[in-house]
């Protein structure tokens, strides 16, 4: 872990070195003021309004439609919003940023929050001994128990 996270030896080091930031603001802006790039969406439940229309992004704007248009500039149907994204990273001893992954914060009723992680491929590869790299590509992976316990304490 020391090699993969730039000298992080224990929970205290990880907590002290972990930083988060919002994704770059892109895509249409929601009524709440957040941008599409800042939200997590369900892959299972499609966003639907009271008229049974699904939500799409058409030419960079939100649109409620009963059918998907045949336009090339269409994304969707979009899933229901399930949370907010932030990116987690640490700095190594030389000040280089190491991508830990994407955190999605979700409510679990009342004041309870659940945080899920999509870990960076470069971190997964390093922990598995396949070399690090600076890839920003993320994928959902199963992380070693010791790293999950450390991240849950943040």
C-alpha positions as CSV (number, residue, x, y, z in Angstrom):
1,X,0.0,0.0,0.0
2,X,2.9,2.4,0.7
3,X,4.0,2.2,-2.9
4,X,0.5,2.5,-4.3
5,X,-0.6,5.5,-2.2
6,X,2.6,7.4,-2.0
7,X,3.8,6.5,1.5
8,X,0.5,6.0,3.2
9,X,1.4,3.5,6.0
10,X,-1.7,3.5,8.2
11,X,-5.2,4.9,8.8
12,X,-3.8,8.1,10.3
13,X,-1.6,8.8,7.2
14,X,-4.5,8.0,4.8
15,X,-6.9,10.3,6.8
16,X,-4.3,13.1,6.9
17,X,-3.4,12.8,3.1
18,X,-6.9,12.2,1.6
19,X,-8.4,15.1,-0.3
20,X,-11.7,15.4,-2.2
21,X,-12.9,17.7,-4.9
22,X,-16.0,18.1,-7.0
23,X,-16.0,16.9,-10.6
24,X,-15.5,19.5,-13.3
25,X,-18.9,21.2,-13.9
26,X,-20.3,20.1,-17.2
27,X,-23.5,19.1,-18.8
28,X,-26.9,20.7,-18.1
29,X,-27.6,22.5,-14.9
30,X,-30.2,21.0,-12.5
31,X,-32.8,23.2,-10.8
32,X,-30.8,22.6,-7.6
33,X,-27.8,24.4,-9.1
34,X,-25.7,21.2,-9.5
35,X,-24.5,20.1,-12.9
36,X,-25.1,16.7,-14.5
37,X,-21.4,15.8,-14.0
38,X,-21.8,16.2,-10.2
39,X,-24.6,13.7,-9.7
40,X,-24.7,9.9,-9.6
41,X,-27.6,8.2,-11.4
42,X,-29.2,4.8,-11.1
43,X,-28.4,2.2,-13.8
44,X,-31.6,0.3,-12.9
45,X,-34.3,2.9,-12.3
46,X,-35.1,5.3,-15.2
47,X,-36.1,8.9,-14.2
48,X,-39.7,9.3,-15.1
49,X,-42.1,12.3,-14.6
50,X,-45.8,12.1,-13.6
51,X,-46.8,11.9,-17.3
52,X,-44.6,8.8,-17.8
53,X,-42.0,10.6,-19.8
54,X,-38.3,9.8,-19.5
55,X,-35.5,12.3,-19.0
56,X,-33.0,12.8,-21.8
57,X,-30.2,15.3,-22.6
58,X,-30.9,16.7,-26.0
59,X,-28.4,19.1,-27.5
60,X,-27.0,19.8,-24.1
61,X,-30.3,20.5,-22.3
62,X,-32.7,18.3,-20.3
63,X,-35.9,17.2,-22.0
64,X,-38.8,15.0,-20.8
65,X,-39.8,12.9,-23.8
66,X,-42.2,9.9,-24.3
67,X,-39.8,8.4,-26.9
68,X,-36.1,8.7,-27.6
69,X,-35.4,11.0,-30.5
70,X,-33.3,9.7,-33.4
71,X,-30.9,12.7,-33.0
72,X,-27.2,12.0,-32.6
73,X,-27.0,14.6,-29.8
74,X,-29.2,12.6,-27.4
75,X,-28.1,11.0,-24.1
76,X,-30.6,8.8,-22.2
77,X,-32.9,7.9,-21.0
78,X,-31.2,9.0,-17.8
79,X,-31.5,7.1,-14.5
80,X,-32.9,8.6,-11.3
81,X,-30.5,10.7,-9.3
82,X,-29.1,8.6,-6.5
83,X,-26.3,10.7,-5.0
84,X,-23.6,13.3,-5.4
85,X,-20.1,12.6,-6.8
86,X,-16.8,13.7,-5.4
87,X,-13.3,12.5,-6.4
88,X,-10.9,11.2,-3.7
89,X,-7.1,11.5,-4.1
90,X,-3.9,11.6,-2.0
91,X,-0.6,13.4,-2.6
92,X,2.6,11.3,-2.6
93,X,5.8,12.5,-0.9
94,X,6.8,14.4,-4.1
95,X,3.4,16.3,-4.2
96,X,2.0,14.2,-7.1
97,X,-1.7,13.5,-7.0
98,X,-2.7,9.8,-6.8
99,X,-6.3,9.1,-7.9
100,X,-8.1,6.9,-5.3
101,X,-11.4,7.0,-7.1
102,X,-14.9,8.4,-7.2
103,X,-17.0,8.6,-4.1
104,X,-20.8,8.8,-4.3
105,X,-22.6,10.1,-1.3
106,X,-26.2,8.9,-0.9
107,X,-28.9,9.3,1.7
108,X,-30.2,6.2,3.4
109,X,-33.2,7.8,5.1
110,X,-33.2,10.6,7.5
111,X,-29.8,11.9,8.4
112,X,-28.0,8.7,7.5
113,X,-25.5,8.7,4.6
114,X,-23.9,5.9,2.7
115,X,-20.8,6.4,0.7
116,X,-19.9,4.1,-2.1
117,X,-16.6,4.0,-4.0
118,X,-15.6,3.3,-7.6
119,X,-11.9,2.8,-7.3
120,X,-9.4,4.0,-9.9
121,X,-8.1,1.3,-12.2
122,X,-4.5,2.5,-11.6
123,X,-4.9,1.9,-7.8
124,X,-6.4,-1.5,-8.3
125,X,-3.6,-2.5,-10.7
126,X,-0.9,-1.2,-8.3
127,X,-2.4,-3.1,-5.3
128,X,-2.6,-6.3,-7.4
129,X,1.1,-5.8,-8.4
130,X,0.4,-4.9,-12.0
131,X,2.0,-1.5,-12.0
132,X,0.4,1.8,-11.3
133,X,0.2,4.2,-14.2
134,X,-1.6,7.5,-14.2
135,X,-4.8,6.4,-15.8
136,X,-7.9,8.3,-14.7
137,X,-10.2,5.5,-16.0
138,X,-12.4,4.2,-13.2
139,X,-14.2,1.0,-12.8
140,X,-16.1,-0.7,-10.0
141,X,-13.8,-3.2,-8.4
142,X,-13.7,-5.3,-5.2
143,X,-11.0,-3.8,-3.0
144,X,-9.0,-5.6,-0.3
145,X,-10.6,-5.5,3.1
146,X,-7.8,-3.6,4.8
147,X,-8.2,-0.7,2.3
148,X,-12.0,-0.6,2.6
149,X,-11.7,-0.5,6.5
150,X,-9.3,2.5,6.2
151,X,-11.5,4.4,3.8
152,X,-14.7,3.8,5.9
153,X,-13.0,5.5,8.8
154,X,-12.6,8.8,6.9
